[in-house]
Amino acid sequence: MLSTLRKPVFLKLYSIPLISVSIGSMSNSIAILYALDLGASILQVNLISTVRSTMAILLFIPFGILSDRYGRKPMILYPRAIMFIGTLIRVFAKSPRFVEF
């Protein structure tokens, strides 16, 4: 396995999921800190983490079925676009309520 990591093509393939997961983790951590800065309660901070995890679990199988039907690339690009819109909404949030979802 270590010999495959030395090849540039495999290194790129392995780094894409790693970077994606890292950005998702950092985004969740930053959202929590941002909510605390806006004055969120402990309940609201827990809701931020819980809602993200619950939605990921609930949408895992339906998006897998859609990925089989329409292809992998659209099912990667469309959710990323939706996440970008959600991030823009959170950037302009004036209260912790907007950071929750």
C-alpha positions as CSV (number, residue, x, y, z in Angstrom):
1,M,0.0,0.0,0.0
2,L,2.8,2.4,0.7
3,S,4.2,2.0,-2.8
4,T,0.8,3.1,-4.2
5,L,1.0,6.3,-2.1
6,R,4.2,7.3,-3.9
7,K,2.5,7.5,-7.2
8,P,1.0,11.0,-7.9
9,V,-2.3,9.7,-9.3
10,F,-3.0,7.6,-6.2
11,L,-1.9,10.4,-3.9
12,K,-4.5,12.7,-5.5
13,L,-7.2,10.1,-5.1
14,Y,-6.4,9.5,-1.5
15,S,-6.1,13.2,-0.7
16,I,-9.5,14.3,-2.0
17,P,-11.6,12.4,0.6
18,L,-9.2,13.4,3.3
19,I,-9.4,17.1,2.4
20,S,-13.2,16.9,2.1
21,V,-13.6,15.4,5.6
22,S,-11.2,17.9,7.1
23,I,-13.0,20.8,5.7
24,G,-16.3,19.4,6.9
25,S,-14.9,18.9,10.4
26,M,-13.5,22.4,10.5
27,S,-16.7,23.9,9.2
28,N,-18.7,22.2,12.0
29,S,-16.1,23.5,14.6
30,I,-16.2,27.0,13.3
31,A,-20.0,27.0,13.2
32,I,-20.1,26.0,16.9
33,L,-17.6,28.8,17.8
34,Y,-19.5,31.3,15.7
35,A,-22.8,30.3,17.4
36,L,-21.2,30.8,20.8
37,D,-19.9,34.2,19.7
38,L,-23.5,35.1,18.8
39,G,-24.6,34.1,22.2
40,A,-26.0,30.6,21.7
41,S,-27.0,28.4,24.6
42,I,-25.5,25.0,25.2
43,L,-28.8,23.5,23.8
44,Q,-28.4,25.4,20.6
45,V,-24.7,24.4,20.3
46,N,-25.7,20.7,20.7
47,L,-28.5,21.1,18.1
48,I,-25.9,22.4,15.6
49,S,-23.9,19.1,15.8
50,T,-27.0,16.9,16.1
51,V,-28.8,18.3,13.1
52,R,-25.8,17.9,10.8
53,S,-25.2,14.3,11.9
54,T,-28.8,13.3,11.7
55,M,-29.2,14.8,8.3
56,A,-26.1,13.0,7.1
57,I,-27.4,9.7,8.4
58,L,-30.9,10.1,7.0
59,L,-29.7,11.2,3.5
60,F,-27.0,8.6,3.1
61,I,-29.0,5.9,1.5
62,P,-31.3,8.2,-0.7
63,F,-28.2,10.0,-2.1
64,G,-26.6,6.6,-2.7
65,I,-29.6,5.6,-4.8
66,L,-29.5,8.9,-6.7
67,S,-25.8,8.5,-7.2
68,D,-26.4,5.1,-8.8
69,R,-29.1,6.5,-11.0
70,Y,-27.6,9.8,-12.1
71,G,-23.9,9.3,-11.5
72,R,-21.4,10.2,-8.9
73,K,-20.4,13.7,-10.1
74,P,-23.8,15.4,-9.9
75,M,-24.4,13.9,-6.4
76,I,-21.1,15.4,-5.3
77,L,-21.6,18.8,-6.9
78,Y,-25.3,19.6,-6.1
79,P,-24.9,19.0,-2.3
80,R,-21.7,21.1,-2.3
81,A,-23.7,23.9,-3.9
82,I,-26.4,23.6,-1.3
83,M,-23.8,23.6,1.5
84,F,-22.2,26.7,0.0
85,I,-25.6,28.5,0.1
86,G,-26.0,27.3,3.7
87,T,-22.6,28.7,4.6
88,L,-23.5,32.1,3.1
89,I,-26.6,32.2,5.2
90,R,-24.6,31.4,8.3
91,V,-22.0,34.1,7.5
92,F,-24.7,36.8,7.6
93,A,-26.5,35.3,10.7
94,K,-27.4,37.8,13.3
95,S,-28.6,35.3,15.9
96,P,-27.7,31.7,16.8
97,R,-31.0,30.5,15.4
98,F,-29.7,30.9,11.8
99,V,-26.5,28.9,12.5
100,E,-28.5,25.8,13.7
101,F,-29.7,24.8,10.3
